[in-house]
Amino acid sequence: MPIRPIDLQTLFMQMQQVGREQAAEKEGALLQSAIKGAAEQKRRDETKEAVRRPEEPEGGAPPVRDRKERGPGRKGQGPGEEGGRDGTEEEAAQGEEVVRDPDLGTKIDLSG
Protein backbone atom coordinates (compact mmCIF):
# COMPACT_ATOMS: atom_id res chain seq x y z
CA MET A 1 0.00 0.00 0.00
CA PRO A 2 1.71 3.13 -1.17
CA ILE A 3 1.62 6.43 0.75
CA ARG A 4 -0.31 9.05 -1.09
CA PRO A 5 0.21 12.81 -0.79
CA ILE A 6 -3.11 13.30 0.99
CA ASP A 7 -2.03 10.85 3.69
CA LEU A 8 1.21 12.75 4.22
CA GLN A 9 -0.69 16.04 4.43
CA THR A 10 -3.00 14.60 7.10
CA LEU A 11 -0.08 13.17 9.09
CA PHE A 12 1.87 16.44 9.00
CA MET A 13 -1.15 18.36 10.25
CA GLN A 14 -1.60 15.99 13.19
CA MET A 15 2.10 15.99 14.16
CA GLN A 16 1.71 19.19 16.19
CA GLN A 17 -1.16 17.70 18.13
CA VAL A 18 0.75 14.48 18.76
CA GLY A 19 3.78 16.50 19.90
CA ARG A 20 1.64 18.48 22.34
CA GLU A 21 0.11 15.32 23.77
CA GLN A 22 3.52 13.72 24.30
CA ALA A 23 4.90 16.87 25.93
CA ALA A 24 1.82 17.04 28.21
CA GLU A 25 2.37 13.42 29.25
CA LYS A 26 6.02 14.11 30.13
CA GLU A 27 5.20 17.33 31.97
CA GLY A 28 2.23 15.67 33.67
CA ALA A 29 4.47 13.11 35.36
CA LEU A 30 6.90 15.82 36.50
CA LEU A 31 4.06 18.07 37.61
CA GLN A 32 2.43 15.25 39.54
CA SER A 33 5.67 14.42 41.38
CA ALA A 34 6.20 18.13 42.12
CA ILE A 35 2.69 18.39 43.59
CA LYS A 36 3.28 15.31 45.75
CA GLY A 37 6.60 16.74 46.95
CA ALA A 38 5.00 20.08 47.82
CA ALA A 39 2.20 18.36 49.74
CA GLU A 40 4.72 16.24 51.68
CA GLN A 41 6.80 19.34 52.51
CA LYS A 42 3.68 21.18 53.71
CA ARG A 43 2.72 18.22 55.92
CA ARG A 44 6.25 18.10 57.42
CA ASP A 45 6.17 21.85 58.12
CA GLU A 46 2.77 21.58 59.82
CA THR A 47 3.88 18.70 62.04
CA LYS A 48 7.09 20.53 62.92
CA GLU A 49 5.27 23.70 63.95
CA ALA A 50 2.35 21.97 65.66
CA VAL A 51 2.01 22.30 69.41
CA ARG A 52 2.01 18.92 71.10
CA ARG A 53 0.86 18.01 74.57
CA PRO A 54 3.62 17.11 76.99
CA GLU A 55 4.22 13.44 77.46
CA GLU A 56 3.06 11.94 80.73
CA PRO A 57 5.92 10.58 82.82
CA GLU A 58 5.76 6.87 83.46
CA GLY A 59 6.67 6.03 87.04
CA GLY A 60 8.28 9.43 87.60
CA ALA A 61 8.04 11.68 90.59
CA PRO A 62 4.55 12.35 91.95
CA PRO A 63 3.10 15.82 91.39
CA VAL A 64 3.88 18.49 93.96
CA ARG A 65 0.97 19.24 96.27
CA ASP A 66 0.51 22.49 98.11
CA ARG A 67 0.18 22.30 101.89
CA LYS A 68 -2.95 24.43 101.76
CA GLU A 69 -4.53 21.84 99.50
CA ARG A 70 -5.43 19.56 102.39
CA GLY A 71 -9.14 19.47 102.98
CA PRO A 72 -11.04 20.03 106.24
CA GLY A 73 -11.45 16.24 106.65
CA ARG A 74 -7.86 15.83 107.87
CA LYS A 75 -7.24 16.62 111.51
CA GLY A 76 -3.47 16.15 111.77
CA GLN A 77 -1.00 18.20 109.84
CA GLY A 78 2.36 17.06 108.56
CA PRO A 79 5.58 17.50 110.56
CA GLY A 80 6.66 20.52 108.51
CA GLU A 81 3.49 22.51 109.15
CA GLU A 82 2.61 24.76 112.05
CA GLY A 83 -0.07 23.96 114.62
CA GLY A 84 -1.68 20.63 115.35
CA ARG A 85 0.65 18.13 116.96
CA ASP A 86 4.32 18.48 117.68
CA GLY A 87 6.66 16.39 115.50
CA THR A 88 9.14 15.57 118.29
CA GLU A 89 7.95 11.96 118.63
CA GLU A 90 8.56 11.28 114.97
CA GLU A 91 11.91 13.08 115.05
CA ALA A 92 13.13 11.04 118.00
CA ALA A 93 12.05 7.84 116.31
CA GLN A 94 13.94 8.72 113.14
CA GLY A 95 17.10 9.75 114.97
CA GLU A 96 17.53 12.88 112.84
CA GLU A 97 17.81 16.40 114.19
CA VAL A 98 15.38 18.80 112.57
CA VAL A 99 15.90 22.51 113.16
CA ARG A 100 12.91 24.78 112.68
CA ASP A 101 13.36 28.51 112.30
CA PRO A 102 10.25 30.73 112.20
CA ASP A 103 12.14 33.38 110.16
CA LEU A 104 13.38 30.86 107.61
CA GLY A 105 12.17 31.75 104.15
CA THR A 106 10.59 35.08 105.15
CA LYS A 107 13.57 37.40 104.73
CA ILE A 108 15.42 38.26 101.51
CA ASP A 109 19.09 39.24 101.50
CA LEU A 110 19.60 41.98 98.92
CA SER A 111 23.18 42.85 99.84
CA GLY A 112 24.89 39.89 98.25
VENFEN-V197878 format. One record per residue. RES is the residue in one letter. SS is DSSP state (H for helix, E for strand, C for the rest). BURIAL is 1 if it has 16 or more other C-alpha atoms within 10 Angstrom, else 0. D_LAST is the distance of its C-alpha to the last C-alpha in whole Angstrom. Layout:
RES/SS/BURIAL/D_LAST
RES/SS/BURIAL/D_LAST
This chain:
M/C/0/109
P/C/0/109
I/C/0/106
R/C/0/107
P/H/0/106
I/H/0/105
D/H/0/103
L/H/0/101
Q/H/0/100
T/H/0/99
L/H/0/96
F/H/0/95
M/H/0/94
Q/H/0/92
M/H/0/90
Q/H/0/88
Q/H/0/87
V/H/0/87
G/H/0/84
R/H/0/82
E/H/0/82
Q/H/0/81
A/H/0/78
A/H/0/77
E/H/0/77
K/H/0/75
E/H/0/73
G/H/0/73
A/H/0/71
L/H/0/69
L/H/0/68
Q/H/0/68
S/H/0/65
A/H/0/63
I/H/0/63
K/H/0/62
G/H/0/59
A/H/0/58
A/H/0/58
E/H/0/56
Q/H/0/53
K/H/0/53
R/H/0/52
R/H/0/50
D/H/0/48
E/H/0/48
T/H/0/47
K/H/0/44
E/H/0/43
A/C/0/43
V/C/0/41
R/C/0/41
R/C/0/40
P/C/0/38
E/C/0/39
E/C/0/40
P/C/0/38
E/C/0/41
G/C/0/40
G/C/0/36
A/C/0/34
P/C/0/35
P/C/0/33
V/C/0/30
R/C/0/32
D/C/0/30
R/H/0/31
K/H/0/32
E/H/0/35
R/C/0/37
G/C/0/40
P/C/0/42
G/C/0/44
R/C/0/42
K/C/0/42
G/C/0/39
Q/C/0/36
G/C/0/34
P/C/0/32
G/C/0/29
E/C/0/30
E/C/0/30
G/C/0/34
G/C/0/37
R/C/0/38
D/C/0/35
G/C/0/34
T/H/0/35
E/H/0/38
E/H/0/37
E/H/0/34
A/H/0/37
A/H/0/39
Q/H/0/36
G/C/0/35
E/C/0/32
E/C/0/29
V/C/0/27
V/C/0/25
R/C/0/24
D/C/0/21
P/C/0/22
D/C/0/19
L/C/0/17
G/C/0/16
T/C/0/17
K/C/0/13
I/C/0/10
D/C/0/7
L/C/0/6
S/C/0/4
G/C/0/0
